Amino acid sequence: MNGLLAAGLTAALAAAVAADGLLPALRPGLPALLLLGFSALAAAGAGRRLAGRLAPALAEDEKTVAGATLGLGLLSLGMFALAALGLLKPWAASGLLAALWLAGWAEVAPALASLADGARRALERPWLCALIGLPLLFALWACLVPPHQYDSLVYHLALPQEYLRAGRLYAPEGLVFAHFPQNGEMLFTLALALGSDLLAQMYVWLATALTIGWLLTFGRRITAAAPWAAVLVATHTAVLLMSSTTYVEPLVMLWMTAAVLAFEASDEGRESGPLLLSALFMGLALGTKYYAGLLAVLLVLRLVWRDRLKAAVLFAAVAGALFAPWLIKNWIFVGNPVFPFLYKVFPATRIGWTSDLAAGYFSVLTEYGHAHGFFRDLLSLPVLLLRNPLRFGGGMDVLGDLGWDLTLWLWIGGLCVAWKRRERGALALLTALYVAGWFATGVVLRFLTALAPAMALVGAAGAAAWREKAGGPARALAAAAAGVLIASHLFLLLFVHGVFGGGATMLGLEDRGTFLSRKLEYYPCAAFANAHPLPDDKILIVGEQRGYYLNAAHLASTVHAPNLYVRRANEAASPRALADALRADGFTRLLFVPREAERLGESLGTFTAQGAANWTGLAAELTAAYRGPACLLAGWRAP
């Protein structure tokens, strides 16, 4: 009894101390954390039930990891079905979660038991546990910083916001990204339907955590060094940075890793259950990013090479079936099932996607490409990857450029070991062919992140083989060097978060509004518009693409399609006619962001002489409603 009393008093002391410091910092994220746990268990239970039927021979921990991964796919596909049926409402999203809970209720307890067993085994190796767990905990903590990354606000969250506003799938004006595969955005739609954009970031974090779970479970089938592959991923700066955002690369990484490791578990197609799981995961990856198609092709070719044609057809059919909804949706909305590719065969003129705009878009994707010629850059690729990774992505693409050195170094060694020993050669060759395909497409290093776990497995296996032969001094030196590299990766992680300026928010020293007002020039005007809505409010944003933080219906500027305000100005006979045209389009207010408009420049469009005069004269038709430090919200002047 005395022991219980002491423990209770200690718990009360801990609660009091946490309430003074820790709780205020975590409070903004507590609802999202609870929703994450609730939805993750629902996904794991339903997914375990399906995975167990497809591959009953899986171990319990493997079934939990595979089930949770499959469950995330069920959530995404379920939200797509609701959106396609015009039932995209919070009550319907809650009903989807409830349905998964009911379907998987019997599997929740076994899932929790397998997680507890895994945690006990992890604690037997405390250094590994710390190297994996602490970076993951930091990344989860960083999810409490409000979304502020450029692409997140342009479309990763803006698209789900538009779908929820309409209650269905549709093609929002000016958002060409609405016609890309969107399994990731469907998960974000669920998060926003449940009322939290922090939850959207946590779903991405969950994808990274599950990827590491795959390495710790299925990875052991490939090499006993799989836990060290998990360390490589858990301390990879690019992976950790994107795990606290709504960039979808960690989701592609999860489903591609699952596809590869389930394929390996199938013994290259000999066991149908794991092969079906692999195909399902491959389809989910394809429905998130087109570039996953390269892996799909390579896995099908492996089956064909082994003369398993029926298995190859089955794999392609299942993966294609899960990818097909996005192809059909694109065919209906824009007439191009693989938008934005094949734009000369399927011109998407109904959304203003001209050949010039398409060419400009693809030039952005390849701007980091082969400046000195394909073969010269190919020969210098290892040196560039190790010494100048920022060469492979600028802007927000820089998130994918950091922390690659150790993984790449070990991967190259792993390829050499696989070649010499003829061990794990198929997986090593798969990664080499994928990297070659990535290199040929224009080398945005962020897009290679999806393969990082498979590369880490090859590298860890090679390092383990080297360690068997190395002497004590060599082992010690190599371990020290690896420790320095890992420490450097974690330093880079802290450095980037320091540059982003989210530390005060993570510590509870700065609230959401203050942080966003610092990061986004348009946010003060958006906050005012949100606090003072108008009837049938619709806001035209001039010079800013990131309109997510406006609650009212709005049309943001874009560099990927013709801007409506430019077209209206060029067509109008006078400033008054321009104002009348914009009123007829339903706009009640205009939000101007001058500095961002100047930065984007001519990519927003070009005024004719008459259009420029009309645009300048429009000021006489407007009255200022709110002036922020770098933005202006204006309404129409009364007649």
C-alpha positions as CSV (number, residue, x, y, z in Angstrom):
1,M,0.0,0.0,0.0
2,N,2.8,2.4,0.8
3,G,4.4,1.7,-2.6
4,L,1.1,2.5,-4.3
5,L,0.7,5.7,-2.3
6,A,4.3,6.8,-3.2
7,A,3.6,6.0,-6.9
8,G,0.4,8.0,-6.8
9,L,2.0,11.0,-5.2
10,T,4.8,10.8,-7.8
11,A,2.2,10.7,-10.6
12,A,0.4,13.7,-9.1
13,L,3.7,15.6,-8.9
14,A,4.5,14.8,-12.5
15,A,1.0,16.0,-13.6
16,A,1.4,19.2,-11.7
17,V,4.8,19.9,-13.3
18,A,3.6,19.0,-16.7
19,A,0.6,21.3,-16.3
20,D,3.0,24.2,-15.7
21,G,5.2,23.8,-18.7
22,L,4.7,20.8,-21.0
23,L,0.9,20.9,-21.3
24,P,0.7,24.5,-22.6
25,A,3.2,23.6,-25.3
26,L,1.4,20.4,-26.3
27,R,-2.2,21.7,-25.8
28,P,-2.7,22.8,-29.5
29,G,-1.8,19.4,-30.7
30,L,-3.6,17.2,-28.1
31,P,-6.9,16.9,-30.1
32,A,-4.9,16.0,-33.2
33,L,-2.9,13.4,-31.2
34,L,-6.0,11.8,-29.9
35,L,-7.6,11.7,-33.4
36,L,-4.3,10.2,-34.7
37,G,-4.4,7.4,-32.2
38,F,-8.1,6.8,-32.8
39,S,-7.9,6.7,-36.6
40,A,-4.6,4.7,-36.6
41,L,-6.1,2.0,-34.4
42,A,-9.2,1.9,-36.7
43,A,-6.9,1.6,-39.7
44,A,-4.7,-1.1,-38.1
45,G,-7.7,-3.2,-37.0
46,A,-9.4,-3.2,-40.3
47,G,-6.2,-3.6,-42.2
48,R,-5.0,-6.5,-40.0
49,R,-8.2,-8.3,-40.7
50,L,-7.7,-8.0,-44.5
51,A,-4.0,-8.7,-44.4
52,G,-4.6,-11.8,-42.2
53,R,-7.0,-13.2,-44.8
54,L,-4.7,-12.5,-47.7
55,A,-1.5,-13.7,-46.0
56,P,-2.4,-15.8,-42.9
57,A,1.2,-17.0,-42.4
58,L,2.5,-13.5,-41.5
59,A,3.9,-13.1,-37.9
60,E,1.9,-11.0,-35.5
61,D,4.2,-8.0,-35.7
62,E,4.3,-8.2,-39.5
63,K,0.5,-8.4,-39.6
64,T,0.2,-5.3,-37.5
65,V,2.6,-3.2,-39.7
66,A,1.0,-4.5,-42.9
67,G,-2.5,-4.0,-41.6
68,A,-1.9,-0.4,-40.5
69,T,-0.3,0.3,-43.9
70,L,-3.2,-1.2,-45.6
71,G,-5.6,0.6,-43.3
72,L,-4.3,4.0,-44.3
73,G,-5.1,3.0,-47.9
74,L,-8.6,2.0,-46.8
75,L,-9.1,5.4,-45.2
76,S,-7.8,7.2,-48.4
77,L,-9.9,5.1,-50.8
78,G,-12.9,5.5,-48.5
79,M,-12.6,9.3,-48.6
80,F,-12.3,9.1,-52.4
81,A,-15.5,7.2,-52.5
82,L,-17.3,9.7,-50.3
83,A,-16.0,12.5,-52.5
84,A,-17.0,10.8,-55.7
85,L,-20.5,10.3,-54.3
86,G,-20.9,13.9,-53.1
87,L,-20.9,12.8,-49.5
88,L,-17.8,14.7,-48.4
89,K,-19.1,15.9,-45.0
90,P,-17.7,15.6,-41.5
91,W,-20.4,13.2,-40.5
92,A,-19.6,10.9,-43.4
93,A,-15.9,11.0,-42.5
94,S,-16.7,10.1,-38.9
95,G,-18.9,7.3,-40.3
96,L,-16.0,5.9,-42.3
97,L,-13.8,5.8,-39.2
98,A,-16.7,4.1,-37.3
99,A,-17.1,1.5,-40.0
100,L,-13.4,0.7,-39.9
101,W,-13.5,0.4,-36.1
102,L,-16.4,-2.1,-36.4
103,A,-14.7,-4.0,-39.2
104,G,-11.5,-4.3,-37.3
105,W,-12.6,-4.3,-33.6
106,A,-11.5,-8.0,-33.1
107,E,-8.0,-7.1,-34.3
108,V,-7.4,-4.1,-32.2
109,A,-6.3,-6.0,-29.1
110,P,-3.9,-8.3,-31.0
111,A,-2.5,-5.2,-32.7
112,L,-1.8,-3.5,-29.4
113,A,-0.3,-6.7,-28.0
114,S,2.1,-7.0,-30.9
115,L,3.1,-3.4,-30.4
116,A,3.7,-4.0,-26.7
117,D,5.8,-7.0,-27.5
118,G,7.8,-5.0,-30.1
119,A,8.4,-2.3,-27.6
120,R,9.8,-4.8,-25.0
121,R,12.2,-6.2,-27.6
122,A,13.3,-2.7,-28.6
123,L,14.1,-1.9,-25.0
124,E,16.6,-4.8,-25.0
125,R,18.7,-2.7,-27.4
126,P,18.5,0.8,-25.8
127,W,20.9,2.5,-28.2
128,L,19.0,1.4,-31.2
129,C,15.8,2.4,-29.5
130,A,17.1,5.9,-28.8
131,L,18.5,6.4,-32.2
132,I,15.2,5.5,-33.8
133,G,12.7,6.7,-31.2
134,L,14.0,10.1,-30.3
135,P,14.2,11.6,-33.8
136,L,10.7,10.2,-34.5
137,L,9.4,11.9,-31.3
138,F,11.0,15.2,-32.4
139,A,9.4,14.9,-35.8
140,L,6.0,14.3,-34.1
141,W,6.5,17.3,-31.9
142,A,7.4,19.4,-35.0
143,C,3.9,18.5,-36.3
144,L,2.5,21.0,-33.8
145,V,3.8,23.8,-36.0
146,P,1.0,25.0,-38.3
147,P,1.4,24.1,-41.9
148,H,3.4,26.8,-43.7
149,Q,5.4,25.1,-46.5
150,Y,4.7,26.4,-50.0
151,D,3.3,23.3,-51.7
152,S,1.2,22.4,-48.6
153,L,-0.7,25.7,-48.8
154,V,-0.9,25.8,-52.6
155,Y,-2.5,22.4,-53.1
156,H,-1.7,19.6,-50.6
157,L,-4.2,21.2,-48.1
158,A,-5.9,23.7,-50.4
159,L,-7.4,20.9,-52.5
160,P,-9.0,19.1,-49.6
161,Q,-10.3,22.4,-48.4
162,E,-11.9,23.0,-51.7
163,Y,-13.4,19.5,-51.8
164,L,-14.9,19.9,-48.4
165,R,-16.3,23.3,-49.2
166,A,-18.1,21.7,-52.2
167,G,-18.8,18.4,-50.5
168,R,-17.5,16.5,-53.5
169,L,-14.8,16.0,-56.0
170,Y,-14.6,18.7,-58.7
171,A,-12.0,20.7,-60.6
172,P,-11.2,23.9,-58.7
173,E,-10.4,26.8,-61.1
174,G,-6.7,27.5,-61.4
175,L,-5.5,24.4,-59.5
176,V,-3.9,22.2,-62.0
177,F,-2.7,19.9,-59.2
178,A,-6.4,18.8,-58.8
179,H,-5.7,16.5,-61.6
180,F,-2.8,14.6,-60.1
181,P,-3.2,11.3,-58.1
182,Q,-4.4,12.3,-54.6
183,N,-4.4,9.3,-52.2
184,G,-2.3,11.5,-49.8
185,E,-4.7,14.4,-50.2
186,M,-7.6,12.1,-49.4
187,L,-6.0,11.4,-46.0
188,F,-5.6,15.2,-45.5
189,T,-9.3,15.6,-46.5
190,L,-10.2,13.3,-43.6
191,A,-8.0,15.3,-41.2
192,L,-9.6,18.6,-42.3
193,A,-13.1,17.0,-42.1
194,L,-12.2,16.1,-38.5
195,G,-11.2,19.7,-37.9
196,S,-7.4,19.6,-37.7
197,D,-4.6,20.4,-40.3
198,L,-2.1,19.3,-37.6
199,L,-3.7,15.8,-37.9
200,A,-2.8,15.9,-41.7
201,Q,0.8,16.4,-40.8
202,M,0.6,13.6,-38.2
203,Y,-0.7,11.2,-40.8
204,V,2.5,11.9,-42.8
205,W,4.5,11.3,-39.6
206,L,2.6,8.0,-39.1
207,A,3.7,7.0,-42.6
208,T,7.3,7.4,-41.7
209,A,6.9,5.5,-38.4
210,L,5.2,2.7,-40.2
211,T,8.0,2.6,-42.8
212,I,10.5,2.1,-40.0
213,G,8.2,-0.6,-38.7
214,W,8.4,-2.4,-42.0
215,L,12.2,-2.4,-41.8
216,L,12.1,-3.7,-38.2
217,T,9.7,-6.6,-39.1
218,F,9.8,-7.6,-42.8
219,G,13.3,-6.2,-43.1
220,R,14.6,-9.0,-40.8
221,R,13.7,-11.5,-43.6
222,I,16.4,-9.8,-45.8
223,T,19.2,-9.1,-43.3
224,A,19.8,-9.2,-39.6
225,A,21.2,-5.7,-39.9
226,A,17.6,-4.4,-40.7
227,P,17.5,-2.4,-37.4
228,W,20.4,-0.4,-38.6
229,A,18.6,0.3,-41.8
230,A,15.8,1.6,-39.6
231,V,18.4,3.9,-37.9
232,L,19.5,5.2,-41.3
233,V,15.9,6.2,-42.2
234,A,15.1,7.5,-38.7
235,T,18.1,9.8,-38.8
236,H,17.7,10.9,-42.4
237,T,17.3,14.6,-42.4
238,A,15.1,14.8,-45.5
239,V,12.8,12.1,-44.2
240,L,12.4,13.7,-40.8
241,L,11.8,17.2,-42.3
242,M,9.1,16.0,-44.6
243,S,7.5,13.9,-41.8
244,S,6.3,17.0,-40.1
245,T,4.7,18.5,-43.2
246,T,1.9,17.6,-45.6
247,Y,4.3,16.7,-48.4
248,V,3.3,13.3,-49.6
249,E,6.7,11.7,-50.1
250,P,6.7,9.8,-46.8
251,L,3.3,8.3,-47.8
252,V,4.8,7.2,-51.1
253,M,7.9,5.9,-49.2
254,L,5.6,3.8,-47.0
255,W,3.6,2.2,-49.7
256,M,6.6,1.7,-52.0
257,T,8.6,0.1,-49.1
258,A,5.6,-2.1,-48.3
259,A,5.4,-3.1,-51.9
260,V,9.1,-4.0,-52.1
261,L,9.2,-5.9,-48.8
262,A,5.9,-7.7,-49.3
263,F,7.3,-8.7,-52.7
264,E,10.4,-10.1,-51.2
265,A,8.3,-12.0,-48.6
266,S,6.4,-13.5,-51.5
267,D,9.6,-15.2,-52.7
268,E,9.3,-13.3,-56.0
269,G,5.7,-14.3,-56.6
270,R,5.8,-17.9,-55.3
271,E,3.5,-17.1,-52.4
272,S,0.3,-15.4,-53.6
273,G,-0.7,-13.8,-50.3
274,P,2.3,-11.5,-49.9
275,L,2.3,-10.9,-53.6
276,L,-1.3,-9.6,-53.4
277,L,-0.3,-7.4,-50.6
278,S,2.6,-6.0,-52.6
279,A,0.3,-5.3,-55.5
280,L,-2.2,-3.5,-53.3
281,F,0.6,-1.3,-51.8
282,M,1.9,-0.6,-55.3
283,G,-1.5,0.6,-56.4
284,L,-1.7,2.9,-53.3
285,A,1.7,4.3,-54.1
286,L,0.8,4.9,-57.7
287,G,-2.4,6.7,-56.6
288,T,-0.2,9.1,-54.6
289,K,2.6,10.0,-57.0
290,Y,3.1,9.0,-60.6
291,Y,6.8,8.3,-60.2
292,A,5.9,5.1,-58.2
293,G,5.1,3.7,-61.6
294,L,8.9,3.1,-62.1
295,L,8.9,0.6,-59.2
296,A,5.7,-1.1,-60.5
297,V,7.4,-1.7,-63.9
298,L,10.5,-3.1,-62.2
299,L,8.5,-5.5,-60.0
300,V,6.5,-6.7,-62.9
301,L,9.7,-7.3,-64.9
302,R,11.1,-9.3,-62.1
303,L,8.1,-11.6,-62.3
304,V,8.5,-11.9,-66.0
305,W,12.2,-12.6,-65.7
306,R,11.4,-15.5,-63.4
307,D,8.9,-16.7,-65.9
308,R,5.9,-16.1,-63.6
309,L,3.7,-14.6,-66.2
310,K,0.4,-15.3,-64.4
311,A,1.8,-13.6,-61.3
312,A,2.9,-10.6,-63.3
313,V,-0.5,-10.2,-64.9
314,L,-2.2,-10.5,-61.4
315,F,0.2,-8.0,-59.9
316,A,-0.3,-5.5,-62.7
317,A,-4.1,-6.0,-62.6
318,V,-4.4,-5.4,-58.9
319,A,-2.1,-2.4,-58.8
320,G,-3.8,-0.9,-61.8
321,A,-7.2,-1.4,-60.3
322,L,-6.3,0.7,-57.3
323,F,-4.7,3.3,-59.5
324,A,-7.6,3.4,-62.0
325,P,-10.0,5.6,-60.0
326,W,-7.7,8.6,-60.5
327,L,-7.3,7.8,-64.2
328,I,-11.0,7.7,-64.6
329,K,-11.5,10.9,-62.6
330,N,-9.0,12.7,-64.8
331,W,-10.6,11.4,-68.0
332,I,-13.9,12.8,-66.8
333,F,-12.7,16.2,-65.6
334,V,-9.9,17.1,-68.1
335,G,-9.9,14.5,-70.8
336,N,-6.4,13.3,-70.0
337,P,-6.1,10.2,-67.7
338,V,-2.4,10.8,-67.0
339,F,-2.5,14.6,-66.7
340,P,-0.1,16.4,-67.0
341,F,1.8,13.9,-69.1
342,L,1.0,13.3,-72.8
343,Y,-0.4,16.8,-73.0
344,K,0.1,16.8,-76.8
345,V,-2.0,13.7,-77.2
346,F,-4.6,14.7,-74.6
347,P,-4.7,18.6,-74.6
348,A,-6.4,19.8,-71.5
349,T,-7.6,23.0,-73.0
350,R,-10.8,23.1,-71.0
351,I,-8.7,24.1,-67.9
352,G,-6.5,26.5,-70.0
353,W,-3.6,24.0,-70.0
354,T,-1.8,25.0,-73.2
355,S,1.3,23.4,-74.6
356,D,3.4,26.4,-73.5
357,L,2.1,26.1,-69.9
358,A,2.8,22.3,-69.9
359,A,6.3,22.8,-71.3
360,G,6.9,25.4,-68.6
361,Y,5.7,23.1,-65.9
362,F,8.0,20.2,-67.0
363,S,10.9,22.6,-67.4
364,V,10.6,23.4,-63.6
365,L,10.8,19.6,-62.8
366,T,13.9,19.2,-64.9
367,E,15.7,22.4,-64.0
368,Y,18.1,20.5,-61.8
369,G,18.8,18.1,-64.6
370,H,21.8,17.3,-66.8
371,A,23.5,20.7,-67.2
372,H,26.8,19.2,-68.5
373,G,25.3,16.4,-70.6
374,F,23.7,13.1,-69.6
375,F,26.8,10.9,-69.5
376,R,29.1,13.4,-67.9
377,D,26.6,14.0,-65.2
378,L,26.1,10.3,-64.8
379,L,29.8,9.8,-64.2
380,S,29.9,12.6,-61.6
381,L,26.6,11.6,-59.9
382,P,28.2,9.8,-56.9
383,V,30.4,12.8,-56.1
384,L,27.6,15.3,-56.6
385,L,25.2,13.3,-54.4
386,L,27.7,13.1,-51.6
387,R,29.2,16.5,-51.8
388,N,26.6,18.8,-53.4
389,P,23.1,17.4,-52.8
390,L,21.5,20.9,-53.0
391,R,22.3,20.7,-56.7
392,F,19.3,18.3,-57.0
393,G,16.6,20.6,-55.7
394,G,16.1,24.3,-54.8
395,G,13.2,26.2,-53.2
396,M,11.1,23.9,-51.0
397,D,12.6,20.9,-52.9
398,V,15.6,21.5,-50.6
399,L,13.7,19.5,-47.9
400,G,14.5,16.4,-49.9
401,D,18.2,17.2,-50.4
402,L,19.6,16.8,-46.8
403,G,21.0,13.9,-45.0
404,W,21.7,11.5,-47.9
405,D,25.4,11.0,-47.4
406,L,25.5,8.0,-45.1
407,T,22.7,6.2,-46.8
408,L,24.3,6.7,-50.3
409,W,27.7,5.7,-49.1
410,L,26.6,2.5,-47.5
411,W,24.3,1.7,-50.4
412,I,27.2,1.9,-52.9
413,G,29.1,-0.4,-50.6
414,G,26.1,-2.7,-50.4
415,L,25.9,-2.9,-54.1
416,C,29.5,-4.0,-54.3
417,V,29.0,-6.7,-51.6
418,A,25.9,-8.0,-53.3
419,W,27.8,-8.2,-56.6
420,K,30.7,-10.0,-55.1
421,R,28.8,-12.4,-52.9
422,R,25.7,-12.8,-55.2
423,E,23.6,-12.3,-52.1
424,R,20.4,-10.2,-52.0
425,G,21.3,-9.4,-55.6
426,A,17.7,-8.9,-56.8
427,L,17.0,-6.2,-54.2
428,A,20.3,-4.5,-54.9
429,L,19.7,-4.6,-58.6
430,L,16.2,-3.2,-58.1
431,T,17.5,-0.2,-56.2
432,A,20.2,0.4,-58.8
433,L,17.7,0.3,-61.7
434,Y,15.3,2.6,-59.9
435,V,18.1,5.1,-59.2
436,A,19.1,4.9,-62.9
437,G,15.5,5.7,-63.8
438,W,15.3,8.5,-61.3
439,F,18.5,10.0,-62.8
440,A,17.1,9.8,-66.3
441,T,13.9,11.8,-65.4
442,G,15.6,15.0,-64.2
443,V,17.0,14.3,-60.7
444,V,14.8,16.0,-58.1
445,L,16.4,14.4,-55.1
446,R,13.1,14.7,-53.0
447,F,11.6,12.1,-55.4
448,L,14.2,9.6,-54.5
449,T,13.2,9.7,-50.8
450,A,10.6,7.0,-51.5
451,L,13.4,4.5,-52.2
452,A,15.6,5.5,-49.2
453,P,14.4,2.5,-47.0
454,A,15.2,-0.1,-49.6
455,M,18.6,1.6,-50.2
456,A,19.2,1.6,-46.5
457,L,18.5,-2.2,-46.3
458,V,21.0,-2.9,-49.1
459,G,23.5,-0.6,-47.4
460,A,23.1,-2.0,-43.9
461,A,23.5,-5.6,-45.3
462,G,26.7,-4.5,-47.0
463,A,28.0,-2.8,-43.9
464,A,27.3,-5.9,-41.8
465,A,29.2,-8.1,-44.3
466,W,32.2,-5.6,-44.1
467,R,32.1,-5.6,-40.3
468,E,32.5,-9.4,-40.2
469,K,35.9,-9.1,-41.8
470,A,37.1,-5.8,-40.4
471,G,39.4,-5.5,-37.5
472,G,38.7,-3.8,-34.2
473,P,40.3,-0.4,-35.1
474,A,38.6,-0.3,-38.4
475,R,35.2,-1.0,-36.8
476,A,35.8,1.7,-34.2
477,L,36.8,4.3,-36.7
478,A,33.8,3.5,-39.0
479,A,31.4,3.6,-36.0
480,A,32.8,7.0,-34.9
481,A,32.5,8.3,-38.5
482,A,28.9,7.0,-38.8
483,G,28.1,8.7,-35.4
484,V,29.5,12.0,-36.7
485,L,27.3,11.7,-39.8
486,I,24.2,10.9,-37.8
487,A,24.9,13.8,-35.4
488,S,25.3,16.1,-38.5
489,H,21.9,14.9,-39.9
490,L,20.2,15.7,-36.6
491,F,22.0,19.1,-36.4
492,L,20.7,19.9,-39.9
493,L,17.2,18.9,-38.8
494,L,17.4,21.4,-35.9
495,F,19.0,24.0,-38.2
496,V,16.2,23.9,-40.8
497,H,13.5,24.1,-38.1
498,G,15.4,27.1,-36.7
499,V,15.4,28.7,-40.2
500,F,11.6,28.0,-40.4
501,G,11.2,29.7,-37.0
502,G,8.9,27.1,-35.5
503,G,10.8,26.6,-32.3
504,A,8.7,29.2,-30.3
505,T,5.5,27.6,-31.4
506,M,6.8,24.1,-30.4
507,L,7.7,25.4,-27.0
508,G,4.3,27.2,-26.5
509,L,5.9,30.7,-26.6
510,E,4.0,31.7,-29.7
511,D,0.5,31.0,-30.8
512,R,-0.7,29.9,-34.2
513,G,-1.8,33.3,-35.4
514,T,1.5,35.0,-34.5
515,F,3.6,32.4,-36.2
516,L,1.5,32.5,-39.4
517,S,1.6,36.3,-39.5
518,R,5.4,36.1,-39.4
519,K,5.6,33.4,-42.1
520,L,2.9,34.5,-44.6
521,E,2.5,38.1,-45.7
522,Y,-1.2,37.6,-46.6
523,Y,-2.2,35.9,-43.3
524,P,-3.1,39.1,-41.4
525,C,-5.6,40.0,-44.2
526,A,-6.9,36.5,-44.2
527,A,-7.4,36.5,-40.5
528,F,-9.4,39.7,-40.8
529,A,-11.5,38.3,-43.6
530,N,-12.2,35.2,-41.6
531,A,-13.2,37.3,-38.6
532,H,-15.5,39.5,-40.7
533,P,-17.2,37.3,-43.3
534,L,-19.6,38.8,-45.9
535,P,-22.7,37.1,-47.2
536,D,-21.8,34.9,-50.2
537,D,-18.2,35.9,-49.6
538,K,-15.7,35.1,-52.4
539,I,-12.3,36.6,-52.4
540,L,-9.9,37.1,-55.4
541,I,-6.3,36.8,-54.2
542,V,-3.9,38.8,-56.3
543,G,-0.2,37.9,-56.2
544,E,-0.4,34.9,-53.8
545,Q,-0.8,31.2,-54.5
546,R,-1.2,30.1,-50.9
547,G,-4.8,30.7,-50.2
548,Y,-5.4,27.9,-47.7
549,Y,-5.8,30.1,-44.6
550,L,-8.8,31.9,-46.1
551,N,-12.0,30.3,-44.9
552,A,-14.2,31.9,-47.5
553,A,-14.4,30.7,-51.0
554,H,-11.5,32.2,-52.9
555,L,-9.5,32.1,-56.1
556,A,-5.7,32.3,-55.6
557,S,-3.2,33.4,-58.2
558,T,-1.3,30.7,-60.0
559,V,1.8,30.3,-62.2
560,H,0.5,27.2,-63.8
561,A,-2.6,28.4,-65.6
562,P,-4.0,31.7,-67.0
563,N,-5.1,34.0,-64.1
564,L,-8.7,35.2,-64.3
565,Y,-7.9,38.7,-63.2
566,V,-5.3,39.2,-66.0
567,R,-7.8,37.9,-68.6
568,R,-10.6,40.1,-67.3
569,A,-8.4,43.2,-67.3
570,N,-7.2,42.5,-70.9
571,E,-10.7,42.0,-72.1
572,A,-12.4,45.0,-70.3
573,A,-13.0,48.3,-72.0
574,S,-12.5,50.3,-68.9
575,P,-11.7,50.0,-65.2
576,R,-15.4,50.2,-64.4
577,A,-16.1,47.4,-66.9
578,L,-13.3,45.4,-65.2
579,A,-15.0,45.9,-61.8
580,D,-18.3,44.9,-63.2
581,A,-16.8,41.7,-64.7
582,L,-15.2,40.7,-61.4
583,R,-18.5,41.4,-59.6
584,A,-20.2,39.2,-62.1
585,D,-17.7,36.4,-61.3
586,G,-19.0,36.6,-57.8
587,F,-16.0,38.3,-56.1
588,T,-17.0,40.3,-53.1
589,R,-13.4,41.3,-52.0
590,L,-9.9,41.4,-53.4
591,L,-6.8,40.5,-51.4
592,F,-3.5,42.0,-52.6
593,V,-0.1,40.7,-51.7
594,P,2.3,43.1,-53.6
595,R,5.7,41.7,-52.6
596,E,4.8,38.2,-53.5
597,A,3.2,39.4,-56.8
598,E,6.5,41.2,-57.6
599,R,8.5,38.0,-56.8
600,L,6.4,35.9,-59.1
601,G,6.5,38.5,-61.8
602,E,5.5,37.7,-65.3
603,S,4.7,34.1,-64.4
604,L,1.4,35.4,-63.2
605,G,0.6,36.6,-66.7
606,T,1.1,39.7,-68.8
607,F,-1.3,42.7,-69.2
608,T,-1.8,44.3,-72.5
609,A,-1.6,48.1,-72.6
610,Q,-5.3,48.4,-72.1
611,G,-5.3,45.7,-69.5
612,A,-2.6,47.5,-67.5
613,A,-4.6,50.7,-67.6
614,N,-7.7,48.9,-66.5
615,W,-5.8,47.2,-63.6
616,T,-4.3,50.5,-62.5
617,G,-7.7,52.2,-62.7
618,L,-9.4,49.5,-60.7
619,A,-8.2,51.2,-57.5
620,A,-10.9,53.9,-57.9
621,E,-13.5,51.1,-57.7
622,L,-12.2,49.7,-54.4
623,T,-12.2,50.8,-50.8
624,A,-9.7,49.4,-48.2
625,A,-11.2,47.1,-45.6
626,Y,-8.0,46.2,-43.9
627,R,-4.3,47.0,-44.3
628,G,-1.8,44.5,-43.0
629,P,2.0,45.0,-42.9
630,A,2.3,43.6,-46.4
631,C,-1.2,42.9,-47.7
632,L,-4.4,44.8,-48.4
633,L,-8.0,43.5,-48.3
634,A,-10.4,45.7,-50.3
635,G,-14.1,45.7,-51.1
636,W,-16.1,47.3,-53.8
637,R,-16.9,51.0,-53.5
638,A,-20.6,51.7,-53.1
639,P,-22.1,52.9,-56.4
